[in-house]
Amino acid sequence: MGIKINRKNKFYVNQFVEMHNHPFVWQEYTHMLHSQRKIYLSQAIEVDLVKESRISLKFSYQLLGRQTGGREILLDIQNKIR
């Protein structure tokens, strides 16, 4: 899409190509999309239990990372802990 400004200082689209020329999101980054970042109720309960047990953030992060099978979703879990 190309945008220009006219003599009256108004912006206008002077060029538009409907076809998108790159992937929207690379496959390895799809887990970072807001629509893909979810915490299940069971995970939220575990986060609350870990917090109530006064386990440090470092160890709770390791524990929950092992339980979930990866660190991709731990951004949301870590935000809930904090």
C-alpha positions in Angstrom: 0.0 0.0 0.0 1.3 3.4 -0.9 0.2 6.6 0.8 0.8 10.2 -0.4 -0.2 13.6 0.8 -2.0 16.0 -1.5 -1.8 19.8 -1.8 -4.5 20.2 0.9 -2.4 18.2 3.4 -4.8 15.2 3.2 -3.4 11.7 3.0 -4.7 9.3 0.3 -3.9 5.8 -0.9 -2.2 6.0 -4.2 -1.3 2.3 -4.6 -2.9 -0.8 -3.2 -2.0 -4.5 -3.9 -4.6 -6.8 -2.4 -2.3 -9.9 -2.5 -0.3 -10.2 0.8 3.4 -10.7 0.0 4.6 -12.4 3.2 3.3 -14.9 5.8 1.3 -13.2 8.5 3.1 -15.1 11.3 6.0 -17.6 11.1 4.9 -21.0 12.4 7.4 -21.0 15.2 5.9 -17.8 16.6 2.2 -18.7 16.5 2.2 -19.6 20.2 3.0 -15.9 20.9 -0.3 -14.7 19.4 -2.8 -13.4 21.9 -5.4 -15.8 20.5 -3.1 -18.8 21.2 -2.0 -17.8 24.7 -4.4 -19.5 27.0 -4.2 -20.9 30.5 -6.4 -23.8 31.4 -8.3 -23.8 34.6 -6.2 -26.7 36.0 -3.0 -24.7 35.3 -4.4 -21.6 37.0 -5.2 -23.7 40.1 -1.7 -25.1 40.1 -0.3 -21.6 39.8 -2.3 -20.5 42.8 -1.2 -23.6 44.8 2.4 -22.9 43.9 2.0 -19.2 45.0 0.3 -20.2 48.3 3.1 -22.7 49.0 5.7 -19.8 48.7 7.8 -21.6 46.2 10.2 -19.1 44.5 9.4 -17.8 41.1 12.4 -19.6 39.6 11.4 -23.0 40.9 7.7 -22.6 40.2 8.7 -21.6 36.6 10.7 -24.8 36.3 8.0 -27.0 37.8 5.2 -25.6 35.6 7.5 -25.8 32.5 8.0 -29.5 33.1 4.3 -30.1 33.7 3.2 -28.3 30.6 5.8 -29.9 28.4 7.3 -26.7 27.2 8.1 -23.1 28.0 6.0 -21.6 25.3 2.9 -21.0 27.4 4.8 -20.0 30.5 4.6 -16.3 29.6 1.0 -16.3 30.6 1.6 -18.5 33.6 4.4 -16.3 34.8 2.2 -13.2 34.4 -0.5 -14.9 36.6 2.1 -15.8 39.3 3.3 -12.2 39.4 
